[in-house]
Amino acid sequence: MLTVTSRNPEGLVLDLDRVDFIDSTGLGVMVGAAKRMRMIEGGFRIVCSQKHLNELFRITRLDEVFDLYESLEDALDSVPGVDGATRSDNPESAEQ
């Protein structure tokens, strides 16, 4: 995360859909990334559709800190200036 945020991106989307477990270290990394993105006025969005992880965010009140989305598409759609032609998950944009 530090490598990515040090490049000063306009936005960062973290997809947790394949993550089964997050410990305090993982939460700390996400909090640090969110703080860094705020410092550079970038957006930080988290994709999390798993109920047990959403419950973790709720219990820790991090759901009030993070912008959480049910799907990658929803998260990417919320990023200003990003459309289907420029998204990094679009195979056609990767060829450019």
Secondary structure, DSSP 8 states (H G I E B T S, - for coil): -HHHHTT--SEEEEE-TT-----HHHHHHHHHHHHHHHHTT-EEEEE---HHHHHHHHHTTGGGTSEEESSHHHHHHTSTT--TTT-TT-HHHHT-
